[in-house]
Amino acid sequence: MPRIRSAKKRLRQTITRTKANRAQRSIIKTAVKKARQETTAETVKAAASALDRGARKRLIHPNAAARRKSRLAKKLAKLKA
């Protein structure tokens, strides 16, 4: 445990931010999982939106978000064809 006051504050901030980031990453994962299970235009759109939000907030890497969006779109196009 930190002894210095500023280090104690940083620890408190880190714990708070970690909880928030973990919750947001969970929302992203759930949206992607739902889109993969039942691939419809609505679920893919919701997942893409969640991925974009996560990438913008740097919860996941922007390239990882783009890759996942691409795979979902590809799967949706395959089902429509």
C-alpha positions as CSV (number, residue, x, y, z in Angstrom):
1,M,0.0,0.0,0.0
2,P,1.2,3.5,-0.8
3,R,2.4,5.7,2.0
4,I,2.6,9.0,0.2
5,R,-0.7,11.0,-0.1
6,S,-0.5,11.6,-3.8
7,A,0.1,7.8,-4.4
8,K,-2.9,7.0,-2.2
9,K,-5.0,9.3,-4.3
10,R,-3.7,7.7,-7.5
11,L,-4.6,4.3,-6.1
12,R,-8.2,5.5,-5.4
13,Q,-8.4,6.9,-8.9
14,T,-7.1,3.8,-10.5
15,I,-9.5,1.5,-8.7
16,T,-12.5,3.7,-9.7
17,R,-11.4,3.9,-13.3
18,T,-10.7,0.2,-13.5
19,K,-14.2,-0.6,-12.3
20,A,-15.7,1.7,-14.9
21,N,-13.5,0.4,-17.7
22,R,-14.2,-3.2,-16.8
23,A,-18.0,-2.5,-16.9
24,Q,-17.7,-0.8,-20.3
25,R,-15.6,-3.7,-21.8
26,S,-18.2,-6.1,-20.5
27,I,-20.9,-4.2,-22.4
28,I,-18.8,-4.3,-25.6
29,K,-18.2,-8.1,-25.2
30,T,-21.9,-8.7,-24.6
31,A,-23.0,-6.7,-27.6
32,V,-20.5,-8.6,-29.9
33,K,-21.4,-12.0,-28.5
34,K,-25.1,-11.2,-29.1
35,A,-24.4,-10.1,-32.6
36,R,-22.4,-13.2,-33.3
37,Q,-25.1,-15.5,-32.0
38,E,-28.1,-13.9,-33.7
39,T,-26.7,-12.0,-36.6
40,T,-29.3,-9.3,-37.6
41,A,-28.8,-5.8,-38.9
42,E,-29.9,-4.4,-35.6
43,T,-27.6,-6.5,-33.4
44,V,-24.6,-5.8,-35.7
45,K,-25.3,-2.1,-35.7
46,A,-25.5,-2.1,-31.9
47,A,-22.3,-4.1,-31.6
48,A,-20.5,-1.7,-34.1
49,S,-21.7,1.3,-32.0
50,A,-20.4,-0.3,-28.8
51,L,-17.0,-1.2,-30.5
52,D,-16.7,2.4,-31.8
53,R,-17.4,3.8,-28.4
54,G,-14.8,1.5,-26.8
55,A,-12.2,2.4,-29.4
56,R,-12.8,6.1,-29.0
57,K,-12.4,5.7,-25.2
58,R,-9.3,3.4,-25.8
59,L,-11.0,0.6,-23.9
60,I,-10.0,-1.6,-26.8
61,H,-7.5,-0.9,-29.5
62,P,-9.0,0.9,-32.5
63,N,-7.7,-1.8,-34.9
64,A,-9.2,-4.5,-32.8
65,A,-12.6,-2.7,-33.0
66,A,-12.3,-2.3,-36.7
67,R,-11.4,-6.0,-37.1
68,R,-14.3,-7.2,-35.1
69,K,-16.7,-4.8,-36.9
70,S,-15.4,-6.1,-40.2
71,R,-16.0,-9.7,-39.2
72,L,-19.5,-9.0,-38.0
73,A,-20.3,-7.2,-41.3
74,K,-18.8,-10.0,-43.3
75,K,-21.0,-12.6,-41.4
76,L,-24.1,-10.4,-41.9
77,A,-23.4,-10.1,-45.7
78,K,-22.9,-13.8,-46.0
79,L,-26.3,-14.5,-44.3
80,K,-28.1,-12.0,-46.5
81,A,-26.6,-13.4,-49.7
